[in-house]
Amino acid sequence: MNDFKKVMKKIFTILVFAMSYLVFSQVKPGNSSDLWVSYQLNYKKFATEAPSESTNAILIVTNQGSLFTFEAMMNFDKIQQERELTEADVLLNRSSFYFLIKTNGDSTEHYENIGSDAYKFKENLNHNWKLIKQDTIVSGYVCKKATVNYAGRDWSAWYNPDIPITVGPYKFHGLPGLVMMLKDTENVFSFIVNEVKKGDFPIDSKTENFFVKKKDRKFEYIDKDEFYKTRKKFSEMSLSDKIRFMNRAEIAVPTLVAVGENGEKSRLNAKPKNKNFIERFE
């Protein structure tokens, strides 16, 4: 009997949530969010590593579009609205991922740093989702399954049609419900919902505040394919080459002595490990 009551309470909560969202989203001011969704991203940082790492990602859905980024970058934004970042702020909010995605309909705008350069590019995405007749429970919600191929990986998503949001983590959108869980078939990347909240969540329109940035630096538009080529090339550079690349406009390149966590000196010319990206281009 207790289990039955819990199920009925969950169904009632979802119905109230969905109805309130439909009303709420029509009267929201342009700078406030309809939904705040927290995801845990589990990922394998390098192609040769089996253990997974994790970080928290944030999806904010507004009546004018959506924003996807990471908890560490939300912290940067909060600080930089009030003051300049310090070295302690940067060290405290270290993350393997520093990018931001803005979505409006089928159009997305991608913001990311490559070394000390800040780039952005636009792309139109129309995912060809295949809806599967299969239900499962994710974080207490009844979800339906869908699959898609995107950027060289096959993905499975579980979405909740009772929360009528067509966007999800990263650039995955177009499903008839909020994406509650998403993973690729090789288990390199997986997103799972931690929390879903509705309410007033002001969004900073100054995108630069979400990044560690040089003073007055602006994002430069770049062709999408050129961006991916440049990012891949940079990731394959040795630390020494990355330093030269980031300081290529300077007359003198600084000398760096890199020290590891245990005090050992890093090999500046050592070839880095093959890094995993959500996009897998051969």
Disulfide bonds with the S-S distance in Angstrom:
none
